[in-house]
Amino acid sequence: GNVVGVCAFYVSSPPFNHSIAIASEAWWYVLPEYRKGTWAIRLLNKTIEDCVSQNVRQVTLTLEEHLDQRMHSLYERLGFKKKESTYFMERE
């Protein structure tokens, strides 16, 4: 089959509790022509399965507020809940 998307997460533990594994999204991408189907859901579900098999207790995703509402809905359908905001500084 063809590659239609990729998903990159890294697993780490907080310095105050090494017994908890947390998977954080580095990035993920689905080719535009596959976005209207179920490929994004399948990709994220597979990633979640992989996290569970590694005893990850928390999976975090980042989503910019201005992005399409469908992404917010997708994350919520998969069981994710909005928890906090992220601040960043961009320098040139």
TIFI-872227 format. One record per residue (C-alpha): residue in three letters; x, y, z. Coordinates in steps of 0.1 Angstrom, whole numbers, plus 5000, padded with zeros to 4 digits. Layout:
ALAXYZ ...
END
This chain:
GLY500050005000 ASN500950374998 VAL501950595026 VAL499050835032 GLY500150995065 VAL502750995092 CYS502651045129 ALA505651125152 PHE505351125190 TYR508051105217 VAL507650935250 SER509151095282 SER508651105319 PRO508351405341 PRO511451465362 PHE509551435394 ASN507851095385 HIS509750855363 SER507050585367 ILE504650785344 ALA505150775306 ILE503751055286 ALA503551055248 SER503751405232 GLU503051485196 ALA506051605176 TRP503951635144 TRP501551435122 TYR500351475087 VAL497851315063 LEU498051385026 PRO495251635015 GLU493651384992 TYR493051145021 ARG491751385047 LYS488051345039 GLY488150975047 THR488950785078 TRP492750795074 ALA493451055102 ILE491250855126 ARG493050535117 LEU496450695120 LEU495750845154 ASN494050525167 LYS497150325157 THR499350575174 ILE497250545206 GLU497450165204 ASP501250185202 CYS501350425232 VAL499150185252 SER501449895243 GLN504350095258 ASN502450165290 VAL501950535282 ARG499450685306 GLN498951025289 VAL498951125252 THR499151495244 LEU498351665211 THR498752035202 LEU496252215181 GLU496252575172 GLU492852745179 HIS492552895144 LEU492652555127 ASP489552395111 GLN486952295137 ARG486951945122 MET490351885139 HIS488951995173 SER485951755167 LEU488251475157 TYR490351495188 GLU487251505210 ARG485651205192 LEU488851015199 GLY488551095237 PHE490951385240 LYS489851685261 LYS491152035260 LYS493252095290 GLU495452405288 SER496852665265 THR500352685251 TYR502353005248 PHE505353035226 MET507753305213 GLU508853315177 ARG512153485170 GLU513853575137 
END
